[in-house]
Amino acid sequence: QVQLVESGGGLVQPGGSLRLSCAASGRIFSIYTMGWYRQAPGKERELVATIAETGSTNYADSVKGRFTISRDNAKNTVYLQMNSLKPEDTAVYYCNADIWMALGPRSDYWGQGTQVTVSS
């Protein structure tokens, strides 16, 4: 089995920063694209940022220049550094990873979500 465990969410004032982490564990052979998505109340889940195994990144227009995605392949971990946070960034943030299990199939996995609230 494979698990994604997120951490780092919380309450922050507008203009503040937070760093999210997501660690993959289990019988992992290889991890391909990893990413972060978010879902605000009453809205659809949306892409925030992705990072390929090559290090190539992709960002939603709404977070470009403020958020930075990175990964540590040795630790099977992806990070999201969020700066200049705005109230509209408030959402549950979900980690996603495309993982090939050892002696198993390649599948898409999701974390349980971590709440980020930006408010004064």
C-alpha positions in Angstrom: 0.0 0.0 0.0 1.0 3.6 -0.5 0.1 6.6 1.7 0.5 10.3 1.3 0.7 12.3 4.5 0.4 16.1 4.5 1.5 18.6 7.1 2.0 22.3 7.5 -1.5 23.8 7.2 -2.9 26.3 9.6 -4.2 29.8 10.1 -2.1 32.7 8.8 -2.7 36.4 8.3 -2.9 37.9 4.9 0.6 38.5 3.5 2.0 35.7 5.6 3.7 32.4 4.6 3.2 28.7 5.1 5.0 25.6 4.0 3.2 22.4 3.2 4.8 19.0 3.1 3.6 15.7 1.7 5.5 12.5 2.3 4.8 9.3 0.4 5.4 6.0 2.1 4.9 2.3 1.3 6.0 -0.1 -1.3 7.1 2.5 -3.8 9.1 1.6 -7.0 9.0 5.1 -8.6 7.2 8.4 -8.2 6.4 10.5 -11.3 4.5 13.8 -11.2 3.7 15.1 -7.7 1.4 18.1 -7.1 -0.9 20.2 -4.9 -4.5 20.8 -5.5 -7.0 22.8 -3.4 -10.7 23.0 -2.8 -12.5 25.9 -1.3 -16.0 25.6 0.2 -18.6 25.4 -2.5 -16.0 25.2 -5.3 -14.4 22.5 -7.4 -11.0 21.1 -6.6 -8.4 23.0 -8.7 -4.8 22.6 -9.6 -2.3 24.7 -7.6 1.1 23.3 -8.8 2.8 20.2 -10.1 6.4 19.1 -10.4 7.5 16.3 -12.6 10.3 13.7 -11.8 12.5 15.8 -14.0 11.9 18.9 -11.9 9.8 20.7 -14.4 7.1 22.7 -12.7 3.6 24.0 -13.6 1.6 26.6 -11.7 -1.9 27.9 -11.7 -2.0 31.6 -12.8 -3.5 32.6 -9.4 -0.4 31.5 -7.5 2.5 32.2 -9.9 5.2 34.3 -8.3 3.8 33.6 -4.8 4.0 29.8 -4.4 6.9 27.5 -5.1 6.7 23.7 -5.5 9.7 21.5 -4.9 10.5 17.9 -4.2 13.1 15.8 -2.4 13.2 12.5 -4.3 15.4 10.8 -1.6 12.6 11.4 0.9 9.7 10.9 -1.5 8.4 14.3 -0.4 6.9 17.3 -2.1 6.7 20.8 -0.7 4.7 23.9 -1.3 6.1 27.1 -0.1 3.3 29.7 0.0 4.2 33.4 0.3 2.1 36.6 0.2 -1.0 34.6 1.1 -4.4 36.1 0.4 -7.8 35.3 1.8 -8.8 33.7 -1.5 -6.0 31.1 -0.9 -8.2 29.7 1.9 -9.0 26.0 1.1 -8.2 22.4 1.9 -5.0 21.6 0.1 -4.5 18.1 -1.2 -1.3 16.3 -2.2 -1.3 14.1 -5.3 1.2 11.7 -6.7 1.6 9.4 -9.7 3.2 6.3 -8.1 4.4 3.0 -9.4 4.2 0.5 -6.6 6.9 -2.1 -6.1 5.5 -5.3 -7.7 2.2 -3.5 -8.2 0.3 -1.1 -10.5 1.0 2.5 -11.3 -1.8 4.7 -9.9 -2.8 8.2 -8.8 -2.8 8.7 -5.0 -4.2 11.5 -2.8 -3.5 12.7 0.7 -6.1 13.4 3.3 -6.0 17.1 2.9 -4.7 19.9 5.1 -6.6 23.1 5.9 -5.1 26.5 5.1 -7.0 29.5 6.3 -5.8 33.1 5.5 -7.6 35.6 7.7 -6.9 38.6 9.9 
